[in-house]
Every structure is written in structure tokens, then in C-alpha cells.
Amino acid sequence: MSMSRSDEEMRAAAKAAEKDRDREAFFSRVGGREVWTSMDAFARSNWSDDKFERFNAAMASGDRNQVDQAMDELRTDYSRTMFSSEGQR
């Protein structure tokens, strides 16, 4: 039994909508697109290639614990670097 063109299109649209929801949930979780863009730029500029690759592997793993640990590490490094002088005023 083969799918009709409209069945394929509906599945593709559903997959795209799910991907969009996941992306928006991620941005919401990290504080928005601007915050993510800033954290990403920070990591690219300040992390070693090895650390950046480990982060990407954790994010691609699909393992919620690995993703959470990777995000916590990024947030900590980012916050420590970006906001450390604010507490010294």
C-alpha cells in the first residue's frame, strides 16, 4: 500500500510543525533567541574545539540528562564570563 501525495505532504508538514515547536521550546527554555545567539557566540569564541564538540555531541544525543548538563555548563561559563564584573562594582 503506497501513500498518496497528500499523505506524504501531511506527514512532512506535521514533522516540520513538531520541529518548530521543539525549537521554540528550546529558545524559551534558554531565555529566548537573543540569549541563545549570545551564548552560542560566547562558546564559539571562548571554548576549545574539544569542549565545543562535546557540547554538540551531548545536544545531539537526545539524552535529556546529557543535554541538561551541557546547557548548565554553557550557562555557567557564559554567566561567569559575561556578568562577573557586575558583582564587583
Secondary structure by P-SEA (a helix, b strand, c coil): ccccaaaaaaaaaaaaaaaaaaaaaaaaaaccaaaaaaaaaaaaacccaaaaaaaaaaaacccaaaaaaaaaaaaaaaaaaaccccccc
